[in-house]
Amino acid sequence: MMRKDIAALSSTTSFLKGEFSFSVERLEKLFREESDQVWQEAGRARARTLFHKAAERVPAYKDFLRKNKIRHEIIRTEQDFRNIPCTDKKNYIREYPLSARCWDGAIGESDLIAVSSGTTGSPTFWPRGVRQEREAEIIHELIYRYLFRIDRYRTLLLIGFPMGVYVSGVATLLPSLSVARKYAMSIVSVGNNKGELLRVVRSLGNEYDQVILAGHPFFIKDVIETGKEEGIAWREKQLRMMFCSEGFSELWRRYVIRAAGIPLRPETALSTYGSSEMLLIGHETPFTIALRMAFEKNDKLRQRFFENAPVPNIFQYNPLFRFIDSVNGELIFTSASGIPLIRFNLHDGGMILPLDEARKVVPRARPTWNLPLVALAGRSDQTIIFYAANIYPEHIHAALNNPTFLKKITGKFTMRKGYLKNMDEYLEINIELRRGVKIRSSTARSIENHAVTTLKKINMEYLFLCNNLDKDLRPRVRLWPYQSEKYFKPGLKPKYIVSA
């Protein structure tokens, strides 16, 4: 019976049209009773279905397959599907006009269009429709009901993500509003205005059993700290936090929870995994948090799973909505999304973690749902997420390609993100000087000033932060002697991103 239920959820008609007639209660029951292998099998079947439909109905993808000499009719097995060339922003999104990437070449069928920026600073548009909103509603309801227990508590949800064309704000508000109609939950979509959010907490917080703060990690941290300074007793509220857009360590999670003075429980602060292309992909659960804590505490265990890499963020996800594969250390996605994306490479580093292996790591922490796990190691396309702004090497190159600087530097640089004692972020740019050039603080300051000016011009996410976030966003420039052993040792392949 359960397999038939899953097959019904996977049907081509409901998949493409967004006709989900099942209840979240029924779906949650399936998550508990079926194995992660069953969900993976269903996800693979749905991914192949989407591939064939896209090959027939999406003009851009039809041309992409033609150029790669792929006949979709002969793709039948899992291995056939894995042999299909991957798409990404470079070879697909920028190669074809937006309408050609939509079903039947019709962008007018989309209900909503979000915007993101990339390496060039030019906007990329991401349409979506009723199907994506229904999927997002289901995922949000699972989080709110089964992890934050909005079925038991009168809840005030405060959305602190930026609003407007930015993806995260509207992509949280719309599904949350649909969920709120079923429960005793009220929403205030404040945006990333700290003062206004705290005013709402003071005015309305005591009218509810529970308060949920949703926003970027750095913003919620700032809200908690400032609220505490202004006399808000977070400890007197049943407080929950939901984050997205950038990862953090368990040390950071503990810091924020302790700053709020609330109990250190795994369901208190949860992160989600999403992107402009895919919207919401997965989310943390008490099980994934326990798993991550185990990896952070046991270095041998970490090395067995992830070798020398830091502990990644770990999420559970539904393969029926977002099918994920891992190729050469990168995550490959197949999803209808706003526009159908087949074997799409976000250039997120990571891997799929077998649930059975994860259970052995934390035998006392039983997963609520038998959904597969995805480990997100960070951007593999050499991008740093700094206060939710994507900082690309191309942006730093643009700042350094200045005649005044080029007389003094080789052009080699590395970037890293660090944290202060209070867990505020900073962006550090390490730059190699030419042979014989002395390290001067005046040179570093000049580069810092020009980097800020350049980033404001070509990175709309960074510009938005500068206009809306009361934090020190200036890059910290550190100059190094020619061929310094630290970052610019001769013979080593230069890396744009370093961890320390």
Summary of the structure (lengths in Angstrom):
residues: 500
radius of gyration: 23.3
end to end distance: 52.5
largest distance: 75.1
contacts: 1610
relative contact order: 0.10
helix: 43%
strand: 23%
